[in-house]
Amino acid sequence: MFIFASFGVQIVGGKLAACNDPTITTRDNCTGLFEQKIFVTRMEVYGKNDEALHPKILVPRVWTNPRNFNFDHIGNAMLALFETLSYKGWNVIRDIL
């Protein structure tokens, strides 16, 4: 696992971070606030203009790694590989990569 973790650090290290606002692609522009829709499963929103009726909150833009893992250093890379090899939550890592 150490060999593959070191490959992961060299290839993917520092490249998984992104802005929590999906419209922003660069780190320099990831500042300020943006409106995030709130999705509640039991709440039904009806109307012709769905954008106006849907509840929203203001959220600060943050440039961060994925919540569960990263390959920024060897310890986190080995934990991500262990999670993948144990088949517990590996599909989250697969979807992000």
C-alpha positions as CSV (number, residue, x, y, z in Angstrom):
1,M,0.0,0.0,0.0
2,F,2.9,2.4,0.7
3,I,4.1,2.2,-2.9
4,F,0.6,3.0,-4.3
5,A,0.1,5.7,-1.7
6,S,3.3,7.4,-2.8
7,F,2.2,7.2,-6.4
8,G,-1.1,8.8,-5.4
9,V,0.7,11.6,-3.6
10,Q,2.9,12.2,-6.6
11,I,0.2,12.1,-9.2
12,V,-3.0,13.4,-7.5
13,G,-1.5,15.3,-4.5
14,G,-2.9,18.8,-4.2
15,K,-5.2,18.4,-7.3
16,L,-8.4,17.3,-5.6
17,A,-9.3,20.6,-3.9
18,A,-12.2,22.5,-5.4
19,C,-14.6,25.4,-4.5
20,N,-17.9,24.5,-2.9
21,D,-19.6,26.8,-5.5
22,P,-19.8,24.6,-8.7
23,T,-19.7,27.6,-11.0
24,I,-16.2,28.6,-9.8
25,T,-13.2,26.8,-11.2
26,T,-10.2,28.7,-10.0
27,R,-8.9,29.3,-6.5
28,D,-8.5,33.0,-7.0
29,N,-12.2,33.5,-7.7
30,C,-13.4,31.3,-4.8
31,T,-14.2,34.2,-2.5
32,G,-17.4,35.9,-1.2
33,L,-20.9,34.4,-0.8
34,F,-23.2,32.4,-3.1
35,E,-26.8,31.2,-2.8
36,Q,-27.2,27.5,-2.1
37,K,-30.6,25.8,-2.6
38,I,-31.9,23.9,0.4
39,F,-33.3,20.4,-0.4
40,V,-35.7,19.0,2.1
41,T,-37.2,15.7,1.2
42,R,-40.7,16.2,2.7
43,M,-41.1,19.7,1.4
44,E,-42.9,20.1,-1.9
45,V,-42.4,23.3,-4.0
46,Y,-45.1,24.0,-6.6
47,G,-45.3,26.7,-9.2
48,K,-44.3,27.7,-12.7
49,N,-41.1,29.5,-11.6
50,D,-39.3,26.9,-9.5
51,E,-36.2,29.1,-8.9
52,A,-38.2,31.8,-7.2
53,L,-40.1,29.4,-4.8
54,H,-37.2,27.2,-3.8
55,P,-35.6,28.2,-0.5
56,K,-32.0,29.3,-0.5
57,I,-29.3,30.3,2.0
58,L,-26.1,32.4,1.6
59,V,-23.0,30.2,2.0
60,P,-19.4,31.4,2.0
61,R,-17.2,30.1,-0.8
62,V,-14.4,27.8,0.5
63,W,-11.6,26.0,-1.4
64,T,-11.2,22.6,0.2
65,N,-10.4,19.0,-0.4
66,P,-13.2,16.4,-0.5
67,R,-14.6,15.7,2.9
68,N,-13.6,12.0,3.3
69,F,-10.1,11.8,1.9
70,N,-7.2,13.4,0.0
71,F,-3.8,12.5,-1.3
72,D,-1.9,15.5,0.0
73,H,0.4,13.5,2.2
74,I,1.2,9.8,2.6
75,G,-0.9,9.2,5.7
76,N,-4.1,10.3,4.1
77,A,-3.3,8.5,0.9
78,M,-2.8,5.2,2.8
79,L,-6.1,5.7,4.6
80,A,-7.9,6.3,1.3
81,L,-6.3,3.1,-0.2
82,F,-7.2,1.1,2.9
83,E,-10.8,2.3,2.6
84,T,-10.8,1.3,-1.1
85,L,-9.3,-2.1,-0.4
86,S,-11.7,-2.9,2.4
87,Y,-14.8,-2.0,0.2
88,K,-16.3,0.3,2.9
89,G,-17.2,3.5,1.3
90,W,-14.9,3.1,-1.7
91,N,-17.5,4.3,-4.2
92,V,-17.3,7.8,-2.7
93,I,-13.6,7.9,-3.6
94,R,-14.3,6.4,-7.0
95,D,-16.9,9.0,-7.8
96,I,-14.7,11.9,-6.8
97,L,-11.6,10.6,-8.7
